[in-house]
Amino acid sequence: MPTFADPAAPDTDDAAASARRPRARRKEARPSELTAAALDLFVEKGFAATRLDDVAARAGVSKGTLYLYFDSKEALFKAVVEEGIVPALAAAEQRFAEYEGSSAELLRSLLLGWWQQIGNTRLGGVPKLIISESRNFPEIAQFYHDRVISRGRSLLRAALQRGVAAGEFRPLDIESCIDVIIAPLLMLTVWRYSLCSCGNDIEPERFLDTQFGILIHGLLAAPEGAR
């Protein structure tokens, strides 16, 4: 089982407190620094409560400097998705294109990769944001659907169809199967930013190992003699 730790994500209280402190004011900032500040605030406060002034302060620049790169909070959110989540999807698509092993192991690799690169990082707060605020901000919800959800579903669809075509997976209702695969991962991601603070935490390794065990055994076709 691959490790689930995200070495780039600070876990200590001191590191978290440091991330929340505004950086020293500077005249310029790279766009990536602004999107990193925006991501932190979106996860901490939500989309509605985050102000551009807050993002500029967190990045240590003036609001005018921020406007050199982004003309709205919506543009900042889209940049967060394009810079953080879309590249992970592109890498997964490349991994799919080059994969030569079983479809079961391919599916496991894709889902674990999503958890390690997105769900178990600060980017994992974005799905929760979309769930909680999509009705009030339909534009960003539609953008997230088009750039992330649709693309992720296409990848899972191709992996499942590959397994069925090879006789490795039994005949499936592909679209419903995609929903069933995504739901536990989404729940685990949302849990990290909600009820886990109440003391009833979930161990991601055990949770994912259990999910994949149930999933793969449910997908596999019956042996020839048992059909």
C-alpha positions in Angstrom: 0.0 0.0 0.0 1.5 3.4 -1.0 2.1 5.9 1.8 -0.7 8.5 2.3 1.5 11.2 3.9 1.8 14.4 2.0 5.3 15.7 2.7 4.4 19.1 1.4 1.5 19.7 3.7 2.5 21.0 7.2 0.8 19.2 10.1 2.1 21.0 13.2 0.3 23.7 15.0 3.3 26.0 14.6 3.3 25.5 10.8 -0.4 26.1 10.6 -0.2 29.3 12.7 2.7 30.5 10.5 0.6 29.9 7.3 -2.2 32.0 8.7 0.0 35.0 9.5 0.2 37.7 6.8 3.5 37.8 5.0 5.6 40.9 5.1 4.3 43.4 2.6 6.1 43.3 -0.7 5.7 45.2 -3.9 5.3 42.2 -6.1 4.3 38.6 -5.9 4.2 35.7 -8.3 0.7 34.5 -9.3 1.4 31.1 -7.7 1.9 32.9 -4.3 -1.4 34.6 -4.7 -3.2 31.4 -5.6 -1.6 29.6 -2.6 -2.8 32.3 -0.3 -6.3 32.1 -1.9 -6.4 28.4 -1.4 -5.5 28.7 2.3 -8.3 31.2 2.8 -10.9 29.4 0.8 -10.3 26.3 2.9 -10.2 28.1 6.2 -13.1 30.6 5.6 -15.1 29.4 2.6 -15.5 31.2 -0.7 -18.2 33.7 0.4 -16.2 34.9 3.5 -12.9 35.3 1.7 -12.2 38.8 0.6 -9.6 39.9 -1.9 -8.1 42.1 0.8 -7.6 39.0 2.9 -5.8 37.2 0.0 -3.5 40.2 -0.6 -2.7 40.4 3.1 -1.9 36.7 3.3 0.4 36.9 0.3 2.0 40.1 1.7 1.1 42.4 -1.2 -1.2 45.3 -1.9 -4.7 44.7 -3.3 -3.5 46.6 -6.3 -0.8 44.1 -6.9 -3.3 41.3 -6.7 -5.4 43.0 -9.4 -2.5 42.9 -11.8 -3.1 39.2 -12.0 -6.7 38.5 -11.0 -9.6 40.8 -11.5 -12.0 38.9 -9.2 -12.3 36.3 -6.5 -13.9 33.9 -9.1 -10.7 34.3 -11.3 -8.6 33.4 -8.2 -10.7 30.3 -7.6 -10.4 29.2 -11.2 -6.6 29.6 -11.0 -6.4 27.5 -7.9 -8.2 24.7 -9.7 -6.2 25.0 -12.9 -2.9 25.1 -11.1 -3.6 22.6 -8.4 -6.2 20.0 -9.4 -6.1 20.0 -13.2 -2.4 18.9 -13.4 -3.1 16.0 -11.1 -5.9 14.9 -13.5 -3.5 15.3 -16.5 -0.9 13.1 -14.7 -3.6 10.5 -14.0 -4.6 10.5 -17.7 -1.0 10.0 -18.7 -0.7 7.1 -16.2 -3.8 5.5 -17.7 -2.4 5.8 -21.2 0.8 4.1 -20.3 -0.5 1.4 -17.9 -0.1 -2.2 -19.0 -1.2 -4.1 -15.9 -4.6 -5.3 -14.6 -7.6 -3.0 -14.6 -8.1 -3.6 -10.9 -4.5 -2.4 -10.1 -5.0 0.5 -12.5 -8.2 1.6 -10.7 -6.4 1.3 -7.3 -3.5 3.4 -8.6 -5.8 6.1 -10.0 -7.8 6.4 -6.8 -4.9 6.3 -4.4 -3.1 8.9 -6.6 -6.1 11.2 -6.3 -6.1 10.8 -2.5 -2.4 11.5 -2.2 -2.2 14.4 -4.6 -5.6 16.1 -3.8 -7.7 14.6 -1.1 -4.9 14.4 1.5 -3.6 17.9 0.8 -5.0 21.5 1.2 -6.6 21.0 -2.2 -8.9 18.5 -0.5 -10.8 21.4 0.9 -12.0 22.5 -2.5 -14.6 19.7 -2.9 -16.1 20.6 0.5 -16.2 24.3 -0.6 -18.1 23.3 -3.8 -20.6 21.2 -1.9 -21.3 23.8 0.7 -21.4 26.9 -1.6 -22.3 25.8 -5.1 -26.0 27.0 -4.9 -24.8 30.5 -4.0 -22.0 30.5 -6.6 -23.3 28.5 -9.6 -20.5 29.9 -11.9 -17.7 28.4 -9.9 -19.6 25.2 -9.4 -20.1 24.8 -13.1 -16.5 25.6 -13.7 -15.4 22.9 -11.2 -17.8 20.4 -12.8 -16.5 21.0 -16.3 -12.8 21.1 -15.4 -12.7 18.5 -12.6 -15.7 16.3 -12.2 -16.4 15.6 -15.8 -12.8 14.9 -16.5 -12.4 12.6 -13.5 -15.6 10.7 -14.4 -14.3 10.2 -17.9 -11.1 8.7 -16.5 -12.9 6.3 -14.2 -15.3 5.4 -17.1 -12.4 4.4 -19.3 -10.8 2.3 -16.5 -14.0 0.4 -15.9 -14.7 -0.1 -19.6 -11.2 -1.4 -20.0 -11.8 -4.0 -17.3 -15.2 -5.1 -18.7 -13.8 -5.4 -22.2 -10.9 -7.6 -21.0 -13.3 -9.8 -19.1 -11.7 -8.9 -15.8 -14.8 -7.0 -14.5 -18.3 -8.3 -14.7 -20.8 -6.3 -16.9 -21.6 -3.1 -15.0 -23.9 -0.1 -14.9 -20.9 2.1 -15.5 -22.3 5.4 -14.5 -23.8 4.2 -11.3 -20.5 2.4 -10.5 -18.6 5.7 -10.9 -20.9 7.3 -8.4 -20.3 4.4 -5.9 -16.6 4.7 -6.4 -16.4 8.4 -5.9 -18.8 8.7 -2.9 -16.5 7.2 -0.2 -13.5 9.2 -1.3 -15.6 12.4 -1.3 -16.9 11.6 2.2 -13.4 11.0 3.5 -12.2 14.3 2.0 -15.1 16.3 3.4 -14.6 14.6 6.8 -11.1 16.0 7.1 -12.5 19.5 7.1 -15.6 19.0 9.2 -16.4 16.3 11.8 -12.9 15.0 12.3 -12.4 18.1 14.6 -15.0 16.6 16.9 -12.6 13.8 17.9 -14.2 11.0 15.8 -11.4 10.8 13.3 -11.1 8.3 10.4 -7.8 6.6 9.6 -7.4 7.1 5.9 -5.2 4.1 5.3 -7.7 1.7 6.9 -10.7 3.4 5.3 -9.2 3.3 1.8 -7.9 -0.3 2.1 -11.4 -1.4 3.2 -13.1 0.5 0.4 -10.8 -0.8 -2.3 -11.1 -4.4 -1.0 -14.9 -4.2 -1.2 -14.8 -2.4 -4.5 -12.5 -4.7 -6.3 -14.2 -7.9 -5.1 -17.5 -6.5 -6.3 -16.1 -5.6 -9.7 -14.3 -8.8 -10.6 -16.0 -11.3 -12.9 -16.7 -14.8 -11.6 -14.2 -17.5 -12.5 -15.1 -19.5 -15.7 -16.2 -22.6 -13.7 -18.5 -20.5 -11.5 -20.5 -18.8 -14.3 
